[in-house]
Amino acid sequence: VQLVESGGGLVQAGGSLRLSCAASGRTFSNYVMGWSRQAPGKERLFVATITWRGGSTTYADSVKGRFTISRDNAKNTVYLQMNSLKPDDTAVYYCAASEYGSSLYYWGQGTLVTVSS
C-alpha cells in the first residue's frame, strides 16, 4: 500500500486548504481511510475517517463542522477539505488506511499544515 499526501502549506487563520491522499497498491473497497494529525510535542490523533465502500464518515469534535472528508473512487484519492482554519490546526497531517477488522495501519509520509494567526 502506498499513500501519498499533498496540499499542505501556510494559510492564515480563517482560511481553507484541501489535502489529497493518492492511494495505490491494492483494491481499497474493504478499507477505512482516515486523516490524522500530529502537532509538535503532541500525540498523533485521528481527525476524520471514511469507509471506502459506503462513504460513512466520522469526525473528531475539534474539527466537526469545519473539515470534510471525501473520496473519489475513480481516482483512488481521499480528500480533506479544511475550512475556518485555526492556529491550533497547525500540524503534520497523515493519511492512513486500514482494512476492516485489521489493527494494521498504512501511513503516508505526511504533509505540513501551518495556520498563522
TAMO-V746998 format. One record per residue. RES is the residue in one small letter. SS is DSSP state (a for helix, b for strand, c for the rest). PHI is phi in degrees with one decimal (* if undefined). NEAR is the number of other C-alpha atoms within 10 Angstrom. Layout:
RES,SS,PHI,NEAR
RES,SS,PHI,NEAR
//
This chain:
v,c,*,14
q,b,-124.3,16
l,b,-126.3,21
v,b,-124.3,18
e,b,-90.0,24
s,b,-156.0,19
g,c,107.2,14
g,c,-71.4,18
g,b,163.9,14
l,b,-103.5,13
v,b,-143.7,18
q,b,-79.4,14
a,c,-55.8,17
g,c,92.0,14
g,c,-84.1,14
s,c,-132.3,16
l,b,-144.0,18
r,b,-123.5,16
l,b,-93.9,21
s,b,-123.7,23
c,b,-134.1,26
a,b,-88.9,18
a,b,-107.5,22
s,b,-152.0,14
g,c,112.5,8
r,c,-169.6,8
t,c,-83.8,11
f,c,-102.5,19
s,c,-61.1,13
n,c,-103.7,14
y,b,-111.9,18
v,b,-105.4,22
m,b,-108.3,28
g,b,-154.0,28
w,b,-118.3,26
s,b,-126.4,19
r,b,-141.6,22
q,b,-138.4,18
a,c,-88.4,16
p,c,-54.4,9
g,c,77.5,6
k,c,-121.2,9
e,c,-79.2,9
r,c,-78.5,15
l,b,-131.2,14
f,b,-73.7,18
v,b,-111.6,21
a,b,-161.0,23
t,b,-136.5,25
i,b,-148.7,22
t,b,-83.2,22
w,c,-67.0,24
r,c,-76.5,13
g,c,-98.3,10
g,c,75.8,14
s,c,-70.4,12
t,b,-121.9,16
t,b,-136.6,16
y,b,-138.5,19
a,c,-70.3,14
d,c,-58.0,10
s,c,-66.5,11
v,c,-120.3,16
k,c,-58.8,12
g,c,87.4,12
r,c,-115.0,14
f,b,-107.7,20
t,b,-134.1,20
i,b,-99.7,24
s,b,-150.6,21
r,b,-141.5,20
d,b,-117.3,11
n,c,-61.5,12
a,c,-66.0,6
k,c,-98.7,10
n,c,51.7,14
t,b,-130.5,18
v,b,-112.8,25
y,b,-120.5,22
l,b,-132.8,23
q,b,-86.5,14
m,b,-118.0,20
n,c,-115.7,17
s,c,49.1,15
l,c,-65.6,23
k,c,-121.3,18
p,a,-55.2,15
d,a,-66.4,13
d,a,-81.3,20
t,c,-61.2,20
a,b,-177.3,21
v,b,-88.2,18
y,b,-101.9,27
y,b,-118.1,25
c,b,-87.5,31
a,b,-138.5,26
a,b,-139.5,24
s,b,-147.4,19
e,b,-76.2,17
y,c,-50.6,12
g,c,81.2,9
s,c,-103.3,8
s,c,-97.2,7
l,c,-90.3,10
y,c,-113.5,14
y,b,-101.1,13
w,b,-125.3,19
g,c,-83.0,20
q,c,-84.5,14
g,c,94.7,22
t,b,-137.8,21
l,b,-86.0,19
v,b,-116.4,22
t,b,-122.0,20
v,b,-112.5,20
s,b,-92.9,16
s,c,-90.9,11
//
